[in-house]
């Protein structure tokens, strides 16, 4: 049975391991100060950034981060599911789906009108799940890095 719960302050080590796994999956790395600030934000109730842990047999096996922002298209905020990652040994056991559904529920409670996320086009394994729990928007992301 997978339990979904908010992060606790003593989850840092388990979160770090999964966060680094997520970054490695996307062939990325971040300076330690960015990781430290992300963890701080995830645990600060005044921040619009939130996180949840998927716990299986007493061990954190998945993480999700999400945040809210305004939209010109609705009166309710949008919820952006920014990061989702499960430990390799826990994949296929429902942790990813449970985390997504927990974000859906929290976004509903918080009055959001939409939950959305991005994934890389090569992340076909995750897309099998995503196609079951959401619909593709058809939009293509463009970005320009500042600095």
C-alpha positions as CSV (number, residue, x, y, z in Angstrom):
1,X,0.0,0.0,0.0
2,X,1.4,3.3,-1.1
3,X,0.9,6.2,1.3
4,X,1.1,9.8,0.0
5,X,2.0,12.5,2.5
6,X,3.7,16.0,2.7
7,X,7.4,16.1,3.3
8,X,8.7,16.1,6.9
9,X,11.8,18.0,7.8
10,X,13.7,14.7,8.5
11,X,13.0,13.5,4.9
12,X,15.9,15.5,3.4
13,X,18.2,12.5,2.9
14,X,15.5,10.4,1.1
15,X,14.4,13.4,-0.9
16,X,17.9,14.2,-1.9
17,X,18.4,10.7,-3.2
18,X,15.3,10.8,-5.4
19,X,15.9,14.5,-6.4
20,X,19.4,13.5,-7.6
21,X,17.9,10.5,-9.4
22,X,15.4,12.9,-11.2
23,X,18.2,15.2,-12.2
24,X,20.3,12.3,-13.5
25,X,17.4,11.0,-15.5
26,X,17.2,14.3,-17.3
27,X,21.0,14.5,-17.6
28,X,21.0,17.6,-15.4
29,X,22.8,18.9,-12.4
30,X,22.3,21.9,-10.1
31,X,24.5,23.8,-7.7
32,X,24.0,22.7,-4.0
33,X,22.6,26.1,-3.2
34,X,19.7,25.6,-5.6
35,X,18.9,22.1,-4.1
36,X,19.1,23.6,-0.6
37,X,16.8,26.5,-1.6
38,X,14.3,24.0,-3.3
39,X,14.2,21.9,-0.1
40,X,13.7,25.1,2.0
41,X,10.8,26.3,-0.3
42,X,9.1,22.9,-0.2
43,X,9.0,23.0,3.6
44,X,8.0,26.7,3.9
45,X,4.2,27.1,4.3
46,X,4.5,30.7,3.0
47,X,5.8,29.5,-0.4
48,X,3.6,28.6,-3.3
49,X,5.8,25.5,-4.0
50,X,4.7,22.2,-2.4
51,X,5.9,18.6,-2.3
52,X,4.6,15.2,-1.5
53,X,6.3,11.9,-0.8
54,X,5.1,8.4,-1.8
55,X,5.9,6.0,1.0
56,X,6.0,2.2,0.6
57,X,6.9,-0.1,3.4
58,X,8.1,2.8,5.5
59,X,10.5,4.1,2.7
60,X,10.1,7.1,0.5
61,X,10.0,5.8,-3.1
62,X,8.6,8.8,-5.0
63,X,8.4,12.5,-4.9
64,X,6.3,15.2,-6.6
65,X,6.7,19.0,-6.6
66,X,4.0,21.4,-7.6
67,X,3.2,25.1,-7.5
68,X,0.4,27.4,-8.2
69,X,0.3,30.4,-10.5
70,X,-2.3,32.8,-11.9
71,X,-3.7,32.5,-15.4
72,X,-5.3,34.9,-17.8
73,X,-7.6,32.1,-18.9
74,X,-9.4,31.3,-15.7
75,X,-10.3,32.8,-12.3
76,X,-8.7,29.9,-10.5
77,X,-5.0,29.3,-10.3
78,X,-3.3,26.7,-12.5
79,X,-1.3,24.0,-10.7
80,X,2.0,23.2,-12.4
81,X,3.2,19.7,-11.5
82,X,6.9,20.5,-12.0
83,X,8.8,17.3,-11.0
84,X,7.7,13.7,-10.6
85,X,10.1,10.9,-9.9
86,X,9.8,7.4,-8.5
87,X,12.7,5.0,-7.5
88,X,13.4,2.5,-10.2
89,X,12.5,-0.5,-7.9
90,X,9.1,1.1,-7.1
91,X,8.0,1.7,-10.7
92,X,4.9,-0.1,-11.9
93,X,3.6,-0.3,-8.3
94,X,1.3,2.8,-8.5
95,X,3.5,5.4,-6.8
96,X,3.5,7.8,-9.8
97,X,-0.3,7.5,-10.3
98,X,-0.9,8.0,-6.6
99,X,1.3,11.1,-6.5
100,X,-0.5,12.6,-9.6
101,X,-3.9,11.9,-8.0
102,X,-2.8,13.4,-4.7
103,X,-1.8,16.6,-6.6
104,X,-5.2,16.6,-8.4
105,X,-6.9,16.4,-5.0
106,X,-4.8,19.1,-3.3
107,X,-5.3,21.4,-6.4
108,X,-9.1,20.8,-6.1
109,X,-9.0,21.7,-2.4
110,X,-6.9,24.8,-3.1
111,X,-9.3,26.0,-5.8
112,X,-7.1,25.4,-8.9
113,X,-8.8,25.1,-12.2
114,X,-6.2,23.0,-14.0
115,X,-3.2,20.7,-13.3
116,X,-0.6,20.4,-16.0
117,X,2.9,19.2,-16.5
118,X,5.6,18.7,-19.1
119,X,7.7,15.6,-19.9
120,X,10.4,15.0,-22.4
121,X,9.3,13.5,-25.7
122,X,11.7,10.6,-25.1
123,X,10.1,9.7,-21.7
124,X,7.8,7.2,-23.3
125,X,7.6,4.9,-20.2
126,X,6.0,7.8,-18.2
127,X,3.8,8.8,-21.1
128,X,2.0,5.4,-20.8
129,X,0.8,6.5,-17.4
130,X,0.3,10.2,-18.3
131,X,-2.0,9.2,-21.2
132,X,-4.2,7.4,-18.7
133,X,-4.6,10.2,-16.2
134,X,-4.5,13.3,-18.4
135,X,-4.9,14.5,-21.9
136,X,-2.2,15.9,-24.2
137,X,-2.6,19.6,-24.9
138,X,-0.8,19.7,-28.2
139,X,1.3,22.7,-27.2
140,X,5.0,22.8,-27.8
141,X,7.2,24.4,-25.2
142,X,9.7,27.1,-26.2
143,X,12.3,28.5,-23.8
144,X,15.0,31.2,-23.7
145,X,17.4,31.0,-20.8
146,X,18.2,34.3,-19.0
147,X,21.7,34.4,-17.6
